[in-house]
């Protein structure tokens, strides 16, 4: 059976009329901010204090879009008679977001937790050369990073926390004994000679 001429046009107009009668679900973006899912990826924030200029992020980046410059400084000895040490000081940390493919490898390989995902997404520029953001802008984005999700209450306590708690308890006990307010060491109570 041959199709009736103009039936496709009639079906298309029927769909259009049905859609015109429904309420639109348009998000008015500039006026109303979108509800982003938790831990969404926007840009990369830098926590400078944790950066040791190890260059792992720049070496592992598949796009080579991270630029790091540093110099060495001599640090005086911590104790008298010690030796001077040298440390790297961060001069420049920049990410070219026109090259970045947001893979997150730099964040994963950072051993000192200096890089984080920020949900910030409004960083468009009129010129592509302005998409290279320096460390001051990356630091601003660091303050938009959400706190990590809470641990599962039934989960086992991390070993690091247990070790830190034991050390803190031991130091507190040593301080209280030194002040004379805590329990005496064995053999130093009444009747000890």
Secondary structure, DSSP 8 states (H G I E B T S, - for coil): ----TTHHHHHHHHHHHHHHHS------TTTS-----TT---EEEE-GGG-----HHHHH-TT--EEEEEEEEEE--SSTT---EEEEEEEEEEEETTT-----HHHHH-TT--EEEE-------SSGGGGEE-HHHHHHHHTT--------TTS---HHHHHHHHHHHHHHHHHHHHHT-S---TT-STT--
